[in-house]
Amino acid sequence: MGPPEKSIAAEKQIHSLGRVLQQLREEDNVEVLIETTIAYIREHFDYQLIWIALYDRLNHTLFGKGGITPTRESNFLYQRLVLSPGDLLEQVVIEQRPLGLADLRVEHRAETLKEVAKKFKIQGTVILPIRYRDRCLGLVLLGSQNWGFLLGGDAKARLSIVLAELGAVLYQYEIDLQQKQAKRIDEPLLRLLDSLRSLTNFEEKLETVVEATHQFVAPSRTNIYWFQREGRSFWCRTSNQQVNPSRNAAAPGQPPLGISAQDLTEFYYALAVNQIVWIGESRSSLNTHVTGKLLQRLRVRSLLAAPIICQKDLLGFLAVEGYQSRIWTDADKNFIQSAAGFISLTAPTENMEATISQIRADAQLTSQVAQAIYGEHDLQQVLHICAQRVLERLASTRFLLLRYDPDQNHYQILHQSQLANRRPLAYTLNALKDLDRQLLQRATEAVEIENLDDDLRFFNWRPFFSENGVHSLLICNCAQGSSPTALVVVAHERYRSWTNLEKELLWIVSQQVGVIVRQWQLQGNNEQQKTILQSFQQCLDILGQNQNQTTQTGEYLLERTALQQIAAVVNCPLAIMLSWSPGDDRATIIPGLVSNEGFEVVVNTSIPIHTEALIQWTISQESYLSLTIDDLPPPTRNWLSGYDIGQILLIGLRTYTYSQPTSVVILADHRQRYWSEQSLSAAETLVFQLAWLQRQQDITQLLAATTKDLQQLNWYKHRSLEEIYKATTPLIAQINDLAINAPENKDKRTQPILRQLEQTTAAIAHLLQHEQWELQVKWETVPIASLLKRAIARLDNLLKQNKLWIGVHGLGSSDANQDSNKTATDLHNTQTLADRSAMAIAGDMVKVELLLHELLLTACHRSPSGGRVDIWCRRLQEGMVDISITDNGEIAPQILAELNQTQPKDVLAVSSLDKPPGLHLLICKNFSRQMKGELNFYQLEDGRIVSRLLLPLANS
């Protein structure tokens, strides 16, 4: 029968829980709600002490609402308890979690509860919060005379459900009460609005607002503070108490006359962004430090302030102040904010005529500036007039027009005006930080700095302005949306702020001033372009006037003058050059311009090309290279030793992009220098021009020297041939005379030798007569077989010495048995005699024979001993004959690559074709073109070297 009884008891608990929840939902009287909850707890829970208290969060206080005690004494049940930090009840309120105590009598964190526990002999205690969502509305204290008496799981669940429902009903009751209270401010505000409509005097309106606010909120005093922009301070303009404006400090019982925004920055900026400031009991919308200073300055303990803002300008604030700590209700905040709004609406009418007059004057000022800019006036005079009017209108100390100099990476003062008793500024300002630059680029109005000492914007300008006594700024970018290259700055020596109307005026003026700056920039660009063009012309003139002198003296006159011109255009104090010739391992320093001791260079230093960082860095770049002195390794700083050197620009002397430079131009300036795009472009163009001029000079010198050497060699060989001819001719004549006079001296063996001598002297005579300084090409028909026969015959001794075999392929059998001087000439019968008669070329027989001889000689020299050289002959369809010579020798890959190079050869570059055997092969290649043929060299896959000569056929 046990289980059925349990089921009946549980069912009764559920029914009882349902009834109490229904009662709580349907009841709207707080007292009845509390009594219903107490009755339920008393009926279903065995506790001798039950206490329910509601929490007043504004005053941080618990108000007892009833309960039961063992002795039925009710004084404790309805008392008011002020919560203090560390209190046991405050812990439950703040943490919103149940708390269990085994013996309340020994608890030291709740003295009041401890006394009650001793009085009623309460030990085991449970304290539960009454909450809704994250808000605590009160608490329930359950005490037992037994030690450690706590709630069980089922009982705790039922009690939590009841307290949760009670919390929801109390929360809704509080919301309804607040709404009723909020509705009650409508009527006072409507009365205030009606009163303001009937008044015309602004001071009377302020007094009416103060009176209505003081009546509704009931503080200790109510004041209106007005903002004075110059000096950034608030002064008490209207109060419900008597104020004597002539005093610097208020007497006891009177409101203070001034509040400095400089000392209370957080309070000032909160009002400036239209936020209500409230300071109550243990709570504040400001941080603790500012709260203490503000209360001390006002000599109060609580404050509620609403800003008065008109057209985004802070005019002042309406304040209600209390001598005692106070928690401000939402109704208080709403009323004072609405009252401050009424003042904002009526404020423009105070000085309506003065405002209209000022707007007209501002429009006239901007119109006059525009007319002066677009008229034919002196721009400096226009700026002076504009600056004076702006200073007068904004009541400021200085007007500055700044222009960014990209070459020096700083802002220079383009124009300045100041009050009569101030000296002009003679400094430059550092370049802006990225954040400040982006701020100005995005700005659509003047950037205001009310307190330069505390503002982090334009931080790197702070020392400059502070040194000159400036504490507040207005800064405008003269070209909206563009990089801030021109700025208008209005400065004041006191902490102050400006109205939006004043900032709009300066913004319009700054955009007009931007037109002036752009005109100056265009003029400056034109002047710089003229300077660059003049520098180009001077370089060309110097080349024409001093090229021969430079060659003779060797003083690098061209390079020095060009470096000086580059330094003048780029405006830098140091310009030198590291120069070397192809094949050198050391570079020479050519000083162009070294303006002062701070840019010293050890000129007599020999620079190793392969280890010098500046040279290697430049070679690896296709364009210029910019770096700082900190990037240089110690060996470089040993000779580039000037202590003022900061920024360094390296430009290689190249005649085209991918060529290897033979010199490096080094430009240097102070550390703060910035190389602008225009400067870089001018420097690169001048260096490029210098590279071509230097190359032209080097080529001219090289060709002149080569021509001189060849002329001397040709003269010497020609005169030597003349002497040989002169000596040989008489000998031949004497031999012929002896043969005629003494026929017995004739010998069949000497006759061929004599004829050969006569032919040789005849060829020499033709050479001396017709080809002294220029080659002459005769067009003859030359059979290939006889041509090859004579060319091979010249190599007879070399073939025997190196045991070489020459095979000829592609000719007829008539030459098959040729074996001159035991040389192995292997002739294959691949064509008929008729075909052979057609295998003749057109050309100069002597020169073609020399060409074939040189190709065969080179092939024999590179062939190994006992090797073989093959000659392949075949007719091509294009009317050409192909004579290919193959051998198994070795040839330098560089020679082969340069012989087949299609691009024009760099005359100044070191080449393997400058000396034999490459030089001889190159001459043969050029000779073949004069013969209307072609000569190519390549290597087969099996390693054989091929010299392929194409010559025109005689009958083509």
Buried (B, 14 or more C-beta within 10 A) or exposed (E): EEEEEEEEEEEEBEEBBEEBBEBBEEBEEBEEBBBBBBBBBEEBBEBBBBBBBBBBEBBBBBBBBBBBBEEEEEEBBEBEBEBEEEBBBBBBBEEBEBBBBEEBBEBEEBEEBBEBBEBBBBBBBBBBBBBBEEEBBBBBBBBBBEEEBBBEEEBBEBBEEBBBBBBBBBBEBBEEEEEEEBEEBEEBBEEBBEBBEEBEEBEBBBBBBBBBBBEBBEBBBBBBBBBBBBBBBBBBBBBBBEBEEEEEEBEEEBBBBBBBBBBBBBBBEBBBEBEBBBBBBEBBBBEEEBBEBBBEBBBBBBBBBBBBBBEEBBBBBBBBBBEEBBBBBEBBBBBBBBBBBBBBEBBEEBEEEEBEEBEEEBEEBBEBBBEBBEEEEEBEEBBBBBBEBBBEBBEBBBBBBBBBBBBBBBBEBBBBBBEEEBEEBEEBBEBBBEEBBEBBBEBEBBBBBBBBEEBEBBEEBBEBBEEBEBBBBBBBBBBBEEEBBBBBBBBBBBBBBBBBBBBBBBBBBBBBBBBBBBEBEEEEEEEBEEBBEEBBEBBEEBBEEBBEEBBEEEEBBBBBBBBBBBBBBBEBBBBBBBBBEEEEEEBBBBBBBBEEEBBBBEEEBEBEBEEBEBBEBBEEEEEBBBBEBEEBEEEBEEBBEBEBBBBBBBBBBBBEEEBEBBBBBBBBBBEEBBBBEBBBEBBBBBBBBBBBBBBEBBEEBEEEEEEEEEEEEEEEEBEEBBEBBEEBBEEBEEBEEEBEEEEEEEEEEEEEEBEEBBEBBEEBBEBBEEEEEEEEEEEBEBBBBEBBBBBBBBBEEBBEEBEBBBBBBBBBBEBBEBEEEEBEBBBBEBBEEEEBEBBBBBBBBBBBBBBBBBBBBBBBEBBEEEBBBBBBBBBEEEEBBBBBBBBBBEBEEEBBEBBEEEEEEBEBEEBBBEEEBBBBBBBBBEBBEEBBBBBBBEEEEEEBBBBBBBBBBBEE
